[in-house]
């Protein structure tokens, strides 16, 4: 999310987040292959699909910088998504989650950003 928020334009945000995700996937699975770690094609396909949708998610995050009701819904969606995923995967909130919640609140609701270009 921070990569999108700090990109100069919406197009750069979309490109930066896509290259970040693809690079991370390639690095992870190349390392897993070289170290004979366990990985499956289902996970590779799922994470690649996630990377393909990441530019759209980056677009939404850059829209969250603008004023308005859509921006508010995007911000609440990011915050709620983080909370729901943590509860589904862990079943509870850890101490470090509170720090991440505070960072999310700052980045989404308190910090002012310059309007990204198109």
C-alpha angles and dihedrals in degrees: 000000000000090000089059095043094052098043114111096230137017091248091053090048091054093045094044094050093046094050090045092053095043091046091050092049093048092047094047097048094040088053090046090051094047093048094043091241121163116266135145137216091237090064092045091052093045094050091045089053088050089052090051090055093044095090089058090050090048089052090053092049091052088050088056088070092067123084120252145072095290089056091051092051091050091050092048090046092054091048094045091045091055091049095047094047091050092050093046095047100037105018092222143043120262126209092254089054089066089056090050090048090054091048090049091050090050095046096043106034110019110032117083118220131194112252109265118234124236 
